Amino acid sequence: MAAKEKYTEPTYLEYGFGELEHKVITPEICCRCGTCEAFCPRITHKENRPSLNEYDPLCGLCFAYCPRTFLDMEALEKKLFGRVRASDEALGIYTMAASAKASPVQGKVQDGGVVTALLVHAMKSGQIDCAVITDRDENWNPVPKVARTPEEVIAAAGTKYTIANSVVGVQQALDQGCHKIAFVGTPCQIEALRKLKLSDEPYEIGQEKIALLIGLFCMENFDYDLLMNGLVKGKFNLDPKQVEKFEIKKGMFRVIDKSGKAHEVPIAETDQYTYVGCGPCFDFASEMGDISVGSVGSPGGWSTVLTRTPVGEKLYSSAVAARAMEEKAISEKGLALAKKLAGDKEKRFNLKSAEIKNFGVKR
């Protein structure tokens, strides 16, 4: 492996929330990850977007850590992995790919329950002391949650499929005195936290206490109001309280109600419910995570797992050794499918980013 290079990025200390609003929020390329809200006490969540609630001293923190202001993936890769990904590494740099499932599956998990199994094992083995995950209320509004016990992790299992400012939960974990924080999230959220951990900006906000990043595969995410009003209520005539589970299987977006009945539409027909800020995103497989997990590439009831860093390798191997999970080889066909989707997302990003002036994300 090549010698690791120092990650440097433009100094944004002279920029404040006004620039963030002008370059990211107003043009609707904000991914609503919650990073600016989490680490700046002057920024809050109002009308479903970041909002300044008091005087902005131009400290630059919100602009510096936003994944949509500047994100030099090559520089991040060099610092994290010691090299830049090759042209044939569509899923990013990883050390191992496998299909896995929890053993036994606990709670109302998604696919193979791998994320739940990893977090529970990490807690029991002392590798983390809490996990920031995304829970939901009875109406399926996503809610950041700091899970301190395996039982809390299991209770919140399952994909929520709508945009959430989950990084806010990291600040909640720091406020609760956690020192070894795991975070589970989408690619944009993982990018933000990795950028925070690797940045040379002179802020000490507890980033060293973020011990584990588990990234999810994500082609795009949905706007809560559009999904619930347009699909759940409008097309399926269901109240969100009647929904037991959302899932994507065999090209179909499925809503399972509490009676067990499945309501579904082709995933191609759900574009109208997509969150607009997902457009300028190239990352399908959470390439900046310690571990990445998704259903694409593995059979039903199993998850595809990519380990990327020594932290991820240690957790995965110890979970398998402890029989918290079982694994099998991923098929070449399955891996090829995951790579194809990753390539499709990057092509979409290249088209979208060409439309956006002063867009600082570099692939």
RODOTI-825868 format. One record per residue (C-alpha): chain; x, y, z; residue in one letter. Coordinates in steps of 0.05 Angstrom, whole numbers, plus 5000, padded with zeros to 4 digits. Layout:
<recs>
{"A", {X, Y, Z}, "A"} ...
</recs>
This chain:
<recs>
{"A", {5000, 5000, 5000}, "M"} {"A", {5025, 5069, 4983}, "A"} {"A", {5045, 5117, 5038}, "A"} {"A", {4985, 5155, 5064}, "K"} {"A", {4980, 5227, 5042}, "E"} {"A", {4954, 5284, 5083}, "K"} {"A", {4883, 5304, 5066}, "Y"} {"A", {4879, 5378, 5054}, "T"} {"A", {4820, 5419, 5030}, "E"} {"A", {4804, 5492, 5019}, "P"} {"A", {4800, 5534, 5082}, "T"} {"A", {4728, 5555, 5093}, "Y"} {"A", {4737, 5594, 5157}, "L"} {"A", {4713, 5657, 5123}, "E"} {"A", {4648, 5626, 5101}, "Y"} {"A", {4585, 5622, 5143}, "G"} {"A", {4514, 5597, 5140}, "F"} {"A", {4497, 5649, 5087}, "G"} {"A", {4545, 5615, 5038}, "E"} {"A", {4517, 5547, 5056}, "L"} {"A", {4447, 5571, 5043}, "E"} {"A", {4467, 5604, 4978}, "H"} {"A", {4508, 5546, 4949}, "K"} {"A", {4473, 5485, 4979}, "V"} {"A", {4405, 5496, 5011}, "I"} {"A", {4372, 5544, 4962}, "T"} {"A", {4395, 5505, 4900}, "P"} {"A", {4365, 5443, 4932}, "E"} {"A", {4427, 5401, 4932}, "I"} {"A", {4426, 5395, 5008}, "C"} {"A", {4421, 5321, 5027}, "C"} {"A", {4392, 5338, 5096}, "R"} {"A", {4444, 5294, 5130}, "C"} {"A", {4441, 5337, 5193}, "G"} {"A", {4516, 5351, 5199}, "T"} {"A", {4510, 5426, 5203}, "C"} {"A", {4453, 5421, 5253}, "E"} {"A", {4492, 5370, 5295}, "A"} {"A", {4556, 5409, 5305}, "F"} {"A", {4534, 5482, 5305}, "C"} {"A", {4488, 5505, 5362}, "P"} {"A", {4465, 5564, 5319}, "R"} {"A", {4433, 5520, 5266}, "I"} {"A", {4368, 5484, 5277}, "T"} {"A", {4319, 5443, 5235}, "H"} {"A", {4260, 5486, 5212}, "K"} {"A", {4209, 5472, 5158}, "E"} {"A", {4247, 5409, 5138}, "N"} {"A", {4314, 5444, 5125}, "R"} {"A", {4373, 5473, 5163}, "P"} {"A", {4359, 5543, 5189}, "S"} {"A", {4400, 5594, 5226}, "L"} {"A", {4368, 5613, 5292}, "N"} {"A", {4417, 5665, 5317}, "E"} {"A", {4476, 5709, 5296}, "Y"} {"A", {4527, 5675, 5250}, "D"} {"A", {4599, 5693, 5270}, "P"} {"A", {4626, 5663, 5204}, "L"} {"A", {4662, 5607, 5240}, "C"} {"A", {4659, 5565, 5177}, "G"} {"A", {4643, 5499, 5211}, "L"} {"A", {4577, 5486, 5175}, "C"} {"A", {4608, 5501, 5107}, "F"} {"A", {4671, 5461, 5121}, "A"} {"A", {4637, 5396, 5140}, "Y"} {"A", {4578, 5396, 5092}, "C"} {"A", {4587, 5339, 5042}, "P"} {"A", {4558, 5383, 4986}, "R"} {"A", {4604, 5443, 4991}, "T"} {"A", {4669, 5407, 4978}, "F"} {"A", {4683, 5333, 4975}, "L"} {"A", {4748, 5311, 4942}, "D"} {"A", {4740, 5236, 4940}, "M"} {"A", {4811, 5223, 4915}, "E"} {"A", {4841, 5262, 4972}, "A"} {"A", {4796, 5226, 5023}, "L"} {"A", {4814, 5158, 4993}, "E"} {"A", {4888, 5173, 4996}, "K"} {"A", {4884, 5190, 5070}, "K"} {"A", {4836, 5133, 5089}, "L"} {"A", {4862, 5077, 5045}, "F"} {"A", {4931, 5101, 5022}, "G"} {"A", {4910, 5100, 4949}, "R"} {"A", {4857, 5122, 4900}, "V"} {"A", {4807, 5072, 4874}, "R"} {"A", {4820, 5041, 4807}, "A"} {"A", {4773, 5051, 4747}, "S"} {"A", {4745, 4980, 4756}, "D"} {"A", {4728, 4991, 4830}, "E"} {"A", {4657, 5014, 4820}, "A"} {"A", {4638, 4998, 4892}, "L"} {"A", {4698, 5036, 4919}, "G"} {"A", {4758, 5007, 4956}, "I"} {"A", {4743, 4946, 4998}, "Y"} {"A", {4782, 4887, 5026}, "T"} {"A", {4729, 4833, 5027}, "M"} {"A", {4660, 4821, 4996}, "A"} {"A", {4612, 4768, 5022}, "A"} {"A", {4539, 4751, 5032}, "S"} {"A", {4519, 4746, 5105}, "A"} {"A", {4459, 4742, 5152}, "K"} {"A", {4448, 4748, 5226}, "A"} {"A", {4449, 4683, 5266}, "S"} {"A", {4397, 4682, 5292}, "P"} {"A", {4357, 4739, 5260}, "V"} {"A", {4329, 4783, 5316}, "Q"} {"A", {4273, 4833, 5312}, "G"} {"A", {4240, 4863, 5250}, "K"} {"A", {4304, 4868, 5211}, "V"} {"A", {4314, 4885, 5137}, "Q"} {"A", {4341, 4831, 5091}, "D"} {"A", {4394, 4791, 5130}, "G"} {"A", {4395, 4833, 5193}, "G"} {"A", {4470, 4843, 5186}, "V"} {"A", {4472, 4915, 5210}, "V"} {"A", {4433, 4896, 5273}, "T"} {"A", {4479, 4836, 5285}, "A"} {"A", {4542, 4878, 5276}, "L"} {"A", {4519, 4932, 5324}, "L"} {"A", {4496, 4882, 5377}, "V"} {"A", {4562, 4844, 5372}, "H"} {"A", {4602, 4909, 5375}, "A"} {"A", {4565, 4930, 5438}, "M"} {"A", {4573, 4862, 5472}, "K"} {"A", {4647, 4859, 5455}, "S"} {"A", {4661, 4930, 5478}, "G"} {"A", {4680, 4957, 5410}, "Q"} {"A", {4627, 5011, 5417}, "I"} {"A", {4587, 5040, 5475}, "D"} {"A", {4529, 5066, 5434}, "C"} {"A", {4500, 5066, 5364}, "A"} {"A", {4468, 5124, 5328}, "V"} {"A", {4413, 5094, 5286}, "I"} {"A", {4349, 5118, 5252}, "T"} {"A", {4285, 5099, 5287}, "D"} {"A", {4214, 5122, 5270}, "R"} {"A", {4150, 5145, 5303}, "D"} {"A", {4082, 5113, 5292}, "E"} {"A", {4073, 5153, 5228}, "N"} {"A", {4140, 5130, 5200}, "W"} {"A", {4173, 5197, 5210}, "N"} {"A", {4247, 5180, 5215}, "P"} {"A", {4278, 5199, 5282}, "V"} {"A", {4353, 5197, 5302}, "P"} {"A", {4363, 5151, 5362}, "K"} {"A", {4422, 5137, 5408}, "V"} {"A", {4418, 5063, 5425}, "A"} {"A", {4456, 5044, 5488}, "R"} {"A", {4435, 4971, 5493}, "T"} {"A", {4427, 4912, 5445}, "P"} {"A", {4353, 4913, 5459}, "E"} {"A", {4347, 4985, 5435}, "E"} {"A", {4385, 4968, 5371}, "V"} {"A", {4339, 4909, 5357}, "I"} {"A", {4276, 4949, 5371}, "A"} {"A", {4295, 5001, 5318}, "A"} {"A", {4315, 4951, 5263}, "A"} {"A", {4290, 4959, 5192}, "G"} {"A", {4300, 5009, 5136}, "T"} {"A", {4259, 5074, 5138}, "K"} {"A", {4267, 5095, 5065}, "Y"} {"A", {4257, 5170, 5077}, "T"} {"A", {4307, 5226, 5086}, "I"} {"A", {4329, 5238, 5158}, "A"} {"A", {4379, 5286, 5191}, "N"} {"A", {4408, 5227, 5229}, "S"} {"A", {4477, 5258, 5241}, "V"} {"A", {4442, 5300, 5295}, "V"} {"A", {4444, 5236, 5335}, "G"} {"A", {4520, 5238, 5339}, "V"} {"A", {4516, 5303, 5378}, "Q"} {"A", {4463, 5272, 5422}, "Q"} {"A", {4511, 5214, 5436}, "A"} {"A", {4567, 5262, 5453}, "L"} {"A", {4521, 5300, 5500}, "D"} {"A", {4504, 5233, 5534}, "Q"} {"A", {4578, 5221, 5547}, "G"} {"A", {4590, 5166, 5496}, "C"} {"A", {4663, 5154, 5477}, "H"} {"A", {4659, 5099, 5424}, "K"} {"A", {4603, 5118, 5378}, "I"} {"A", {4578, 5076, 5320}, "A"} {"A", {4538, 5109, 5265}, "F"} {"A", {4493, 5076, 5213}, "V"} {"A", {4472, 5117, 5153}, "G"} {"A", {4467, 5131, 5080}, "T"} {"A", {4526, 5148, 5035}, "P"} {"A", {4518, 5224, 5042}, "C"} {"A", {4517, 5218, 5118}, "Q"} {"A", {4577, 5173, 5118}, "I"} {"A", {4614, 5221, 5072}, "E"} {"A", {4600, 5279, 5120}, "A"} {"A", {4625, 5243, 5181}, "L"} {"A", {4687, 5216, 5146}, "R"} {"A", {4701, 5286, 5120}, "K"} {"A", {4695, 5310, 5192}, "L"} {"A", {4741, 5256, 5218}, "K"} {"A", {4795, 5268, 5165}, "L"} {"A", {4791, 5343, 5159}, "S"} {"A", {4849, 5389, 5178}, "D"} {"A", {4802, 5445, 5198}, "E"} {"A", {4818, 5467, 5270}, "P"} {"A", {4753, 5445, 5303}, "Y"} {"A", {4752, 5397, 5362}, "E"} {"A", {4680, 5374, 5367}, "I"} {"A", {4688, 5302, 5390}, "G"} {"A", {4702, 5271, 5322}, "Q"} {"A", {4754, 5225, 5352}, "E"} {"A", {4697, 5191, 5390}, "K"} {"A", {4664, 5167, 5326}, "I"} {"A", {4691, 5096, 5327}, "A"} {"A", {4652, 5060, 5272}, "L"} {"A", {4617, 5080, 5208}, "L"} {"A", {4569, 5029, 5177}, "I"} {"A", {4545, 5053, 5109}, "G"} {"A", {4483, 5029, 5072}, "L"} {"A", {4475, 5017, 4998}, "F"} {"A", {4431, 5072, 4969}, "C"} {"A", {4410, 5090, 4899}, "M"} {"A", {4366, 5146, 4924}, "E"} {"A", {4320, 5162, 4982}, "N"} {"A", {4249, 5188, 4987}, "F"} {"A", {4217, 5252, 5010}, "D"} {"A", {4173, 5235, 5069}, "Y"} {"A", {4114, 5279, 5049}, "D"} {"A", {4116, 5257, 4976}, "L"} {"A", {4121, 5184, 4994}, "L"} {"A", {4067, 5183, 5047}, "M"} {"A", {4017, 5230, 5012}, "N"} {"A", {4029, 5207, 4941}, "G"} {"A", {4040, 5132, 4949}, "L"} {"A", {4019, 5106, 5017}, "V"} {"A", {3957, 5149, 5024}, "K"} {"A", {3943, 5168, 4952}, "G"} {"A", {3955, 5103, 4914}, "K"} {"A", {3948, 5050, 4967}, "F"} {"A", {3896, 5085, 5011}, "N"} {"A", {3935, 5068, 5074}, "L"} {"A", {3947, 5110, 5135}, "D"} {"A", {4022, 5109, 5154}, "P"} {"A", {4001, 5079, 5221}, "K"} {"A", {3976, 5018, 5183}, "Q"} {"A", {4045, 5005, 5152}, "V"} {"A", {4086, 4949, 5181}, "E"} {"A", {4146, 4951, 5134}, "K"} {"A", {4175, 4980, 5071}, "F"} {"A", {4220, 4939, 5025}, "E"} {"A", {4249, 4936, 4955}, "I"} {"A", {4249, 4867, 4923}, "K"} {"A", {4257, 4843, 4851}, "K"} {"A", {4248, 4912, 4822}, "G"} {"A", {4186, 4929, 4863}, "M"} {"A", {4176, 4979, 4919}, "F"} {"A", {4132, 4944, 4970}, "R"} {"A", {4091, 4970, 5028}, "V"} {"A", {4071, 4915, 5076}, "I"} {"A", {4011, 4932, 5119}, "D"} {"A", {3998, 4906, 5189}, "K"} {"A", {3954, 4850, 5163}, "S"} {"A", {4012, 4825, 5122}, "G"} {"A", {3985, 4847, 5055}, "K"} {"A", {4036, 4873, 5005}, "A"} {"A", {4021, 4935, 4963}, "H"} {"A", {4072, 4947, 4909}, "E"} {"A", {4093, 4987, 4848}, "V"} {"A", {4153, 4980, 4802}, "P"} {"A", {4212, 5018, 4831}, "I"} {"A", {4216, 5055, 4765}, "A"} {"A", {4150, 5088, 4781}, "E"} {"A", {4174, 5118, 4847}, "T"} {"A", {4218, 5173, 4817}, "D"} {"A", {4164, 5224, 4832}, "Q"} {"A", {4173, 5211, 4907}, "Y"} {"A", {4249, 5218, 4907}, "T"} {"A", {4281, 5272, 4950}, "Y"} {"A", {4307, 5326, 4904}, "V"} {"A", {4374, 5331, 4942}, "G"} {"A", {4392, 5260, 4922}, "C"} {"A", {4404, 5281, 4850}, "G"} {"A", {4477, 5304, 4856}, "P"} {"A", {4502, 5240, 4891}, "C"} {"A", {4549, 5189, 4860}, "F"} {"A", {4560, 5142, 4919}, "D"} {"A", {4518, 5078, 4917}, "F"} {"A", {4557, 5034, 4965}, "A"} {"A", {4577, 5083, 5021}, "S"} {"A", {4649, 5082, 4999}, "E"} {"A", {4674, 5121, 5060}, "M"} {"A", {4646, 5071, 5111}, "G"} {"A", {4686, 5022, 5152}, "D"} {"A", {4635, 4970, 5129}, "I"} {"A", {4582, 4976, 5075}, "S"} {"A", {4518, 4935, 5075}, "V"} {"A", {4461, 4926, 5026}, "G"} {"A", {4414, 4876, 4996}, "S"} {"A", {4436, 4883, 4923}, "V"} {"A", {4479, 4824, 4901}, "G"} {"A", {4455, 4773, 4952}, "S"} {"A", {4396, 4725, 4954}, "P"} {"A", {4333, 4739, 4995}, "G"} {"A", {4346, 4737, 5069}, "G"} {"A", {4420, 4754, 5060}, "W"} {"A", {4458, 4819, 5056}, "S"} {"A", {4519, 4839, 5016}, "T"} {"A", {4577, 4862, 5060}, "V"} {"A", {4639, 4900, 5040}, "L"} {"A", {4694, 4911, 5092}, "T"} {"A", {4737, 4972, 5077}, "R"} {"A", {4781, 4991, 5137}, "T"} {"A", {4817, 4953, 5193}, "P"} {"A", {4761, 4976, 5239}, "V"} {"A", {4710, 4944, 5193}, "G"} {"A", {4751, 4881, 5183}, "E"} {"A", {4760, 4871, 5257}, "K"} {"A", {4686, 4879, 5272}, "L"} {"A", {4662, 4834, 5216}, "Y"} {"A", {4712, 4777, 5229}, "S"} {"A", {4699, 4778, 5304}, "S"} {"A", {4623, 4776, 5292}, "A"} {"A", {4630, 4716, 5246}, "V"} {"A", {4678, 4682, 5295}, "A"} {"A", {4628, 4693, 5352}, "A"} {"A", {4573, 4663, 5308}, "R"} {"A", {4533, 4727, 5311}, "A"} {"A", {4530, 4721, 5235}, "M"} {"A", {4539, 4668, 5182}, "E"} {"A", {4571, 4681, 5115}, "E"} {"A", {4579, 4652, 5046}, "K"} {"A", {4613, 4673, 4982}, "A"} {"A", {4579, 4726, 4941}, "I"} {"A", {4565, 4705, 4870}, "S"} {"A", {4600, 4738, 4812}, "E"} {"A", {4532, 4753, 4782}, "K"} {"A", {4510, 4787, 4847}, "G"} {"A", {4573, 4829, 4852}, "L"} {"A", {4567, 4849, 4779}, "A"} {"A", {4495, 4873, 4792}, "L"} {"A", {4518, 4916, 4851}, "A"} {"A", {4574, 4945, 4808}, "K"} {"A", {4525, 4961, 4752}, "K"} {"A", {4479, 4999, 4799}, "L"} {"A", {4539, 5037, 4826}, "A"} {"A", {4559, 5055, 4756}, "G"} {"A", {4489, 5077, 4738}, "D"} {"A", {4487, 5123, 4798}, "K"} {"A", {4554, 5154, 4780}, "E"} {"A", {4530, 5167, 4709}, "K"} {"A", {4470, 5203, 4737}, "R"} {"A", {4515, 5244, 4782}, "F"} {"A", {4559, 5265, 4724}, "N"} {"A", {4498, 5290, 4686}, "L"} {"A", {4469, 5326, 4746}, "K"} {"A", {4534, 5358, 4770}, "S"} {"A", {4545, 5388, 4702}, "A"} {"A", {4481, 5429, 4712}, "E"} {"A", {4504, 5457, 4779}, "I"} {"A", {4550, 5517, 4780}, "K"} {"A", {4605, 5519, 4833}, "N"} {"A", {4589, 5448, 4855}, "F"} {"A", {4648, 5426, 4898}, "G"} {"A", {4641, 5351, 4897}, "V"} {"A", {4697, 5317, 4859}, "K"} {"A", {4693, 5244, 4837}, "R"} 
</recs>
